[in-house]
Amino acid sequence: MRISRSIKSVETGMDELLAMAGELLAEIARGRIATTEDAYEGQRPMMRVANMQRNLMEARSELVRAHSDLSKLAERMDIPYECPDNRGELRDLDLERAVA
């Protein structure tokens, strides 16, 4: 359960970071509009933030894969686990098993 909580915490943190990076990109774009400087002046930092966001998405995808691998490992080792974000689904599954 500790690993389940930890991975969920990291997933949530990465999602928050992705949202913040998106907000930063939007603010830079708005800043370009508001200034009298040519648009190309802000292009380089915007590209850097966009590249950072792409890298964050790749890292988030790796985290999803790690989560899946850990779930499969727990199943193979017959370790009971419950992913925090799937509790409703697991309760439904347990209810179906109890009824059957």
N, C-alpha and C positions, 0 to 999 in steps of 0.2 A: 504493500500500500504506500510505503514511503516513496518508492520509485514512481508509482502512479501519480502521486501528488506533485513530486518534483518535476516530472516531465510535463504535466499540465501547467505548472507554474512557468516553466520555460516557454511553452507554447503561447501562453497568454502574454508573457513579456515580449516575445518576438512579434506577436500581433500588434501590441501597443507600439513597439518601435517602428513597425511598418506604417502604422497610422500616423505617427509623428513625422516620419520621413515624408510621407505624402503631403502632410500639412506644410512642412518646410518647403517642399517643391512648389506648392501652390502660393505660398507667401513670396518666394523668390519671383515667381511669374507675375504676381500682383505688383511687386516692387519694380519690376522692369516696366510695367505699364505706367506706374505712377511717376517714374523719373523721366527726365528729359534726355537722358543718355540714349544712344543708339541701342537697339535690341541686342546686338552682338556682344555688348559689354557684359551682360549677365548670362550669356550662353554657356560659357565654360563651367561656372559653378552649378548651373542647372544640370548640365550633363554629368557632373560628378555626383550630384545627389541622385539623379536617375540611375546611374550605374550602381551606386550604393544600394538603392532600393532593389535593383535586379539581384544583387548579391545576397541581400537579405531574403528575397524570395527563394533563391536557391538553397540558402541555409535552412529556411523554414521547411522546404520540401525534404531535405535530409532529416530534419527532426521528425517529420511525419513518418518517414521510412524507419527511423530508429524506434519510434513508438510502436509501429507495426511489428518490427522484429522482436521487441521486448514482449509484446503481447503473445506472439507465437512461441517464444521461448518459455514464458510462464505456462502456457497451455501444454507444451511438450514436457515440461518438468512437473506437471500436475500441481502447480502452485496456484491457489485461488487468488484471483485479482479482480478488481472492479475499477475500470477507468472512470475517473470523476465525471467526464463529459458524457458518458454513456449510461449513467445510472438509471435513467428512465427506461431506456431500452432493456437494460438488464433486469429491472424489476418486472417489466412486461414478460420477458423470457422466463423468469422464475415463476411468474403467475401461470403462464402456459404450461410449464412443467408440472406445477402443483395440480392443475386441473386435469392433466392427462394421466 
